[in-house]
Structures are given as C-alpha cells and as structure tokens.
C-alpha cells in the first residue's frame, strides 16, 4: 500500500495536473466549436478510435509481460518479448495509420483530412509506446513530466490555432505535441530493442495479445457505442449535444479512473507474480479504491449542484446537455474499481480474461440493444437524455459482474495456494 501511494505521488500528482490542463484544452475546443462543428469533429475522432484497434493490443500485452518477466528475472524471455513485441507494435501501427488515411480520403474526399488523421494516429501510437515503456520501467517521474509537456504544448497550440484555422487543424496540434513529448521520452528513457522481422513470430505475438486486447478494446468500445449509434442514426447537431456531455465525462474519466489504474497497473502485475501461500491478492487495493469512490462521489454531488449554472455561464449553446452530463458523471463512481479490478483479473496469475471480456461484452450488448430499441420511438431531443441513462445502467451492470468475479477469486485464493506460472513460450501468450 505504501508503495502504491509513493508511486501515486511520483506519477499521480503530475498526471493529475496534466489531465486538468488537457481538460482545459477540451473545454476550450468545445467553447470555440458550435454543436454542429463539434458533432463533425466527433465523427473524425470515431474514425481514429476504430482504426487504433489494428495494433491488436500488442502495447497492452507488453505492459503486462515486461513487468511479469522482469519480476521473474527471466532475462531470455524478457528480451524476446521486447524485441518481437515492439517490432510488431510499430509495424502494425504504421499499417493502421496508412489504412486510416486511405479510408478517410475516400469518405471525406480530402487529402488534408486524410493526412492529418493518419499522422495523428501514427504519432499518437509513437507517444503511447514511450509513455507505456517509461511506466514499465517504473520511471514515474519522467512519465509524469512527459504527460505534462504534452498537455502544456497542446493547450498552447490549440489556443492559438483553433480560432484561426478551424476544427480540422486540431489534429495538427495533436501531431506536433506528440512528437515533442516523444522526443523528451527518447532523451530521458530511451526505448531500445532489436528489430525482429518474422511474420510467424508476429502472428504468435498477436495471438498472445488478443485476449488482453479484447479486454481493453471492449472497455473502450463500451464508452463509445452510444456515440457510434447516434452518429449513425441521428444528425450531426444531435450528436454534438450528446458529444458535449460525453466529452466532459471522458475528460473526468481520464483524470480519475485512468490515473488510478495507470499508477497501480505495473505494481499489481509484479505483485501477482510474487504471491505467497495464503496472501490476500487484493489487500493493497482496498484503500486506494475506497478513497477513489468517496472522492468521485463528492465530485458527482458538486456536478449535480453546479452543472446547470456552469453550462449556462460558459457553454450556453449546450444547455440542453445539462441532464445528460449529470447522469454521465454518476458513472464515474463504478468505473474506477471496475477498471482496476478488471485489469488485475487479467494478469497471468488469475487468468480470468475471458470472464472479464464477457462482462464488458454484456454491457456493450445491453447499451446497443436498448439504444436501438429507443431509436424508432424517440425524438432527437429525447435521445440526448435517454442515452446517458442507458450508459449508466450498463456501467453498473458491468461493475456488479466484475466485482463479483474479484471477490470470488479472493475467496478461492484465501483457501488455496496459487502456483507461480511457468515461463514457457517466450512470446506474449
């Protein structure tokens, strides 16, 4: 517990400041764009979101396997994982960026849009690789400074460029700030590996990463299915109203649950690899998750009291989104525990990945089916209020399932010893 708190004060406070600056960036973008323009911007982001899946989760598998093999002191497996994993990740990311640029050119008939979205995805993957690597090396101070640089540079550039050049060039800001931050990481925590070109090994890497990738991407898809349905079935203006509330919710999601999970992830994977007989695997998680729940509950109360005034004062064009924002903020309470517990259950020791995937898929299916049921009976104004309620119900359903799984694992572990896994098949399997 003390180590997690220490990690949080190394990474967490810088990351919180960075996320607050990123929140200001997001709020500034919303304040400049009209609901219709913000709806179009959201559609561009959805294209980027779906093409990012084409790395097949190799980065998430690296975050899982590097701490694991490092803790087991298996140097041969660690080197193999690094070389094959990073090689496959960068090649897949380049392929995904080219595919995104090609598809968006044919959809939007604009080379500028295609190039901006394609390079945005590529530079974002590059930044995320160094960001992830610094965490697996437990370089939390440099990791926090890097995110701070990203937040400051992107906020300053958005402040200057957006009013002058329009929404499309927000992606140029993202590209430049990602490159600047990646250069900083390269200087402070260089990512070194030997390039490995072997399609068969790439296939094994993707196969080993797919289960964990499905967990992460199910989690991310859970958050955007409502946006996707509204973008598909309703006009851009309706999408803009809902996207306003959801974007503010996503900003808070990146500040609260994401920071907690990032700080705890590497430590939890190391801890699970070193379990001793009879040790409680979740005892180090109770206090952080309890503090998170209390803190987000108070934040939701504050949002309920001040949301109407805040939107009327700063975003009067989005006043119809007030109720949607309040409902979405309530979903922050279960999202912290469900993210942390879900990732811990997917470690190599517990291997409950399939059940965690099933929980997220059930939440996705619940959202999708209920939204489609209401599509044919609700007006544009009503769906903006109903979609957040559906999202909240799906979040609570998923939280209940994963919490039950976590306590079931805990009860089992307190009765029996979990044997340490054998390090075989050095690929990410």
Secondary structure, 3 states (H helix, E strand, C coil): CHHHHHHHHHHHHHHHHHHHHHHHHHHHHHHHCCHHHHHHHHHHHHHHHHHHHHHCCHHHHHHHHHHHHHHCCCHHHHHHHHHHHHHHHHHHHHHHHHHHHHHHHHHHCCHHHHHHHHHHHHHHHHHHHHHHHHHHCCCHHHHHHHHHHHHHHHHHHHHHHHHHHCHHHHHHHHHHHHHHHHHHHHHHCCCCCCCCCCHHHHHHHHHHHHHHHHHHHHHHHHHHHHHHHHHHHCCHHHHHHHHHHHHHHHHHHHHCHHHHHHHHHHHHHHHHHCCCCCCCCCCCCHHHHHHHHHHHHHHHHHHHHHHHHHHHHHCHHHHHHHHHHHHHHHCHHHHHHHHHHHHHHCCCCCCCHHHHHHHHHHHHHHHHHHHHHHHCCCCHHHHHHHHHHHHHHHHHHHHHHHHHHHHHHHHHHHHCCCCCCCCCCCCCC
